[in-house]
Amino acid sequence: MTAHLFAGYDFAYTWPWTYGHLIVALALAGAGRLGRNKLGRWISLALYGAAAWAFAGFLIVQLVFGYNSPQRMPTDRFMLGARGEVLDIGCGSGRTTIMVGLARPWVRIAALDNFSAQYIRNNGEDLLRQNLRVAGIEDGRVRVLRADMRHIPAKDGEFDGVVSSYAIDHLNRKGIEQTLAEVARVLKPEGEFLLMVISSDAWLKVVYGPMLMHMRGVWPDYWQGSLEKVRLRVVEQGRTPGSAYFLCRKLP
Ligand SMILES: C[S@@+](CC[C@H](N)C(=O)[O-])C[C@H]1O[C@@H](n2cnc3c(N)ncnc32)[C@H](O)[C@@H]1O
């Protein structure tokens, strides 16, 4: 789980995402200790309890979610026998591009992003290429498309597969509908789409608590319905910590 610390990857998620919980935990524990005499025993204990919760969040972010590790393939079935080119939508600094590149060395990849995320330091093609080199994926296997996922610059049926993790769920409802329609358009008939979205479970509740409730990603039924609406048939559905995945096949 900690292999990434030695692998040399830098997926560049900013400190609030990677170390924010640790800072909150230290601040709460410090307040609990300092306030023992002034605030009273119970308030001090409550502060220690909140510090322990924040520290648990830090451990989950580091060891379970692994924001500085390549993604793990949630299903063995995606692009198992298929060749050709896979489009990675919202590739960012490359965690999903590397997941596909290493697990399916026979495919080429088009990595698409508008590189707009402020929470990834120096989000852009250079950062992505740097991580691909660390993974040992040759430059020639990956082309970069700087574009908006709601208007994918590709021909109908251009890609054999499409993958996207924790990117489409960052859009508003209209943006999600536009992007899923674009996925269905650029995918070949019978082509596969692997969608990974944030989804509420015990792990996520410990880490982000009540901040979650406004997110569309917490309702798997919403995704199932939206995928079927654009004729992407869900052939496998499952969960990983803090996340849901949908493996789809485009109906001919
Ligand atoms: C949370 S990051 C996920 C990156 C990567 N897939 C991962 O799992 O680490 C979301 C990515 O979506 C990109 N993004 C957000 N809105 C976009 C849009 N309208 N078009 C293209 N990319 C977008 C951001 O720039 C960011 O790199």
The ligand as an SDF file (V2000), in Angstrom:
LIG
                    3D

 27 29  0  0  0  0  0  0  0  0999 V2000
  -10.4380   14.4390   -9.4880 C   0  0  0  0  0  0  0  0  0  0  0  0
   -9.5310   14.6730  -10.9600 S   0  0  0  0  0  0  0  0  0  0  0  0
   -9.3620   12.9730  -11.4410 C   0  0  0  0  0  0  0  0  0  0  0  0
   -8.0740   12.7350  -12.1900 C   0  0  0  0  0  0  0  0  0  0  0  0
   -7.7600   11.2580  -12.3980 C   0  0  0  0  0  0  0  0  0  0  0  0
   -8.7810   10.6010  -13.2300 N   0  0  0  0  0  0  0  0  0  0  0  0
   -7.6020   10.5620  -11.0690 C   0  0  0  0  0  0  0  0  0  0  0  0
   -8.4100    9.6650  -10.7700 O   0  0  0  0  0  0  0  0  0  0  0  0
   -6.6620   10.8870  -10.3370 O   0  0  0  0  0  0  0  0  0  0  0  0
  -10.7230   15.3160  -12.1290 C   0  0  0  0  0  0  0  0  0  0  0  0
  -10.0840   15.7400  -13.4350 C   0  0  0  0  0  0  0  0  0  0  0  0
  -11.1460   16.1260  -14.3290 O   0  0  0  0  0  0  0  0  0  0  0  0
  -10.7130   17.2900  -15.0560 C   0  0  0  0  0  0  0  0  0  0  0  0
  -11.8970   18.0170  -15.5380 N   0  0  0  0  0  0  0  0  0  0  0  0
  -12.8390   18.6470  -14.8020 C   0  0  0  0  0  0  0  0  0  0  0  0
  -13.7750   19.1980  -15.6120 N   0  0  0  0  0  0  0  0  0  0  0  0
  -13.4140   18.8770  -16.8910 C   0  0  0  0  0  0  0  0  0  0  0  0
  -13.9980   19.1270  -18.1760 C   0  0  0  0  0  0  0  0  0  0  0  0
  -15.1420   19.8210  -18.3180 N   0  0  0  0  0  0  0  0  0  0  0  0
  -13.3590   18.6470  -19.2690 N   0  0  0  0  0  0  0  0  0  0  0  0
  -12.2070   17.9500  -19.1510 C   0  0  0  0  0  0  0  0  0  0  0  0
  -11.6140   17.6750  -17.9640 N   0  0  0  0  0  0  0  0  0  0  0  0
  -12.2170   18.1350  -16.8430 C   0  0  0  0  0  0  0  0  0  0  0  0
   -9.8700   18.0700  -14.0750 C   0  0  0  0  0  0  0  0  0  0  0  0
   -8.9710   18.9520  -14.7250 O   0  0  0  0  0  0  0  0  0  0  0  0
   -9.1510   16.9420  -13.3030 C   0  0  0  0  0  0  0  0  0  0  0  0
   -7.9030   16.6560  -13.8770 O   0  0  0  0  0  0  0  0  0  0  0  0
  1  2  1  0
  2  3  1  0
  2 10  1  0
  3  4  1  0
  4  5  1  0
  5  6  1  0
  5  7  1  0
  7  8  2  0
  7  9  1  0
 10 11  1  0
 11 12  1  0
 11 26  1  0
 12 13  1  0
 13 14  1  0
 13 24  1  0
 14 15  1  0
 14 23  1  0
 15 16  2  0
 16 17  1  0
 17 18  1  0
 17 23  2  0
 18 19  1  0
 18 20  2  0
 20 21  1  0
 21 22  2  0
 22 23  1  0
 24 25  1  0
 24 26  1  0
 26 27  1  0
M  CHG  2   2   1   9  -1
M  END
$$$$
